Amino acid sequence: MPVADLRALLHPASIIRFGFQPAYAVVTTTASLFCRCWGAQAMTVGVLLGTAPMNAFSFRAFAAAMVPYIAWNFWGGLGPGRSVVTPLIWGDFLGNIFFAGGSLWCAKLLQENEDEAAGKKVL
């Protein structure tokens, strides 16, 4: 599990101060709650991916689920969000691209394996 997810869950103020420009890095009860929810959600997804039997469809669905996060990264890196988040958003962008690309690659490998097991010709 990524350290940032655990830190978001246990110490959200550090993530808020580290990830947002000073004008937006206001630690409020609401901001802390949202940050803790983000950390808990990320950890839950990690546990699910680590324990669930994944098939080609599951990996494609996970890759598709990364699209809104990649859009958020563009908003924060190139769009109007540049004044809100720090340039560290690009690290998150690379991680999300890695998750999406790796998921699509795994889906392709699993699909080829399933096709081969079913006796279909793999192109």
N, C-alpha and C positions, 0 to 999 in steps of 0.2 A: 504494500500500500504506500502511495506517495506520502512523503513527510508533510507536504503542504496540506493535504486533506486531513491528516490527523491534527495538524496545528490549527486548521480552520475550525475543527470540531472542539478542540480543547482550549485554544487561545486565539479567538477570532480577532482581537484587537491588533495582534501582530500582523495578520494577513491584511487587514484593512489599511493599516499604516504603511505597509510594504508595497501593496499593490495599487494604491490610488494616489493621485497627486495630492499634495498637502491641502488644497482647498476642498477636496472631497473626502479626505481621510478622517472623517468625523466618526468617532466610535460612539454610537448610540445603542440603546437596547435593541431597537429594530434591526440596525445594521449587524449587530452581533448575532442576533437570532438568524437572520438570513445567511450569514457566513457559516454559522454552525450547521444549518440545514444543508448548505452546499457541501460541507465536509462530510456530513453523515451520508448524504446521497452518494457521493463519490466512493466512500468506503463500502457502502452497500453494493454498488455496481461492481466494485473490485471483488467482493466476496462471491457475488453471483457468477461473475466470469470465471472465477477460480474453482467453483464447485459444480456448476451446471454442465450437463452434457451438451456441448455446442455442436451444431451441424452447420452446413453451408448457409442455410437460411438465417440462422441465428447470427452468424458473422456478418452477413449482408445487412441485416437489420441494425446491428450495432454500428456498422459503418455509416448507414443512413442517419442514425441518431446523432452522429458527430457533426452533421451539417449545421445545425443552429449554433453550436459552439464555435465552429470555424467562422461563421458569420459574425458572431460576437467578437472574435479576435480581429477580424477585419475592421469592424466598427471602432474598436479600441486602438487599433494600430494605424489605420489609414483614414478612417472617417472622423466624424465629429467627436468621437470618444477619445481622441488623442489628448484632449485637455483633461480627461477624467482619469484615465489609467496610466500607469507608468510604462515605459518601453519594455518592461519585463513581460508584457502581454505576448510578445513574439515567442517566448519560451513555451507558453501555453499553446500558441498556434502550432509550433513544431510538434508538440506532444499530441495534439488532436489530429494533425495530418498523419503522424505515425500510427495512432490508433485506427484511423479510417483506412489508411493504406494497408496496414498489417491485417486488418479484418477482411478486407477484400481479397488479399493474397491467400489468407487461410480459407476463405470461402471457395476460392478457385481450386486450391489443392484438395479440399474435401469433396467438392463436386466432381473433380476428375477421379478421385478415389471411388466415389459412389458409382460413377458411370462405368468405371473399369470393373468394379465388382458385379455390376448388373450386366456386363458383357457388351456394353455399348462402345462404339469406336470413339476414342478421344482425339479431337483435332488439335 
